Amino acid sequence: MKNIVLISSVLLITTLANGQAYPQFANNHEVKFNIGQFLATSTVEGSYEYYFNEDTSIGGTLYFNGDATDYNGNFGIGPNLRAYFGYNPRSGFFAEAFGLYYTGEDEVNTTALGSRNNDYGTTALGLGLGTKWVTRSDRFTMEFNGGIGRNINPEDFQNAFMFRAGLSIGFRF
């Protein structure tokens, strides 16, 4: 009888200790709106992020812009992979690798033909850095990020590099 009580006590204590050492995060999904990009260029950019654990996530970005001649075109979509560093889980400083497919137009003024629009669609791979702050309830976020990418197949009239930046607000669920 004493052995049963002893074994039951040990199992109960180890279960409680394990539950306290490794917290379970309930809000693994996050949607974000890039308010900084919207205020600066009227680009509508939304992102989604899914957390694998407290320091790794995968996500995607989708944006639309009314000005096709803007620096990153008028439409873009792409994935990203993030790694968070620091003591707070799923927040703080992060580094990311991203891919981006985007389309747009480039206006070229020539003396013989006048102004011409060159449509393009290109893919870029890049790296970015940023930081994220989270409320105590683990529901609302604010993020500042920036990155630079290399266009894989640029046209003759296109730049070889692209950049992205943002100030985003988000909601976790």
Buried (B, 14 or more C-beta within 10 A) or exposed (E): EEEEEEEEEEEEEEEEEEEEEEEEEEBBEBBBBBBBBBEEBEBBBBBBBEBEEBBBBBBBBEBBBEEBEBEBBBBBBBEBBBEBEEEEBBBBEBBBBBBBBBBBBBEEEEEEEEEEEBEBEBBBEBEBEBBBEBEEEBEBBBBBBEBBBEBEEBEEEBEEEBBBBBBBEBEBE
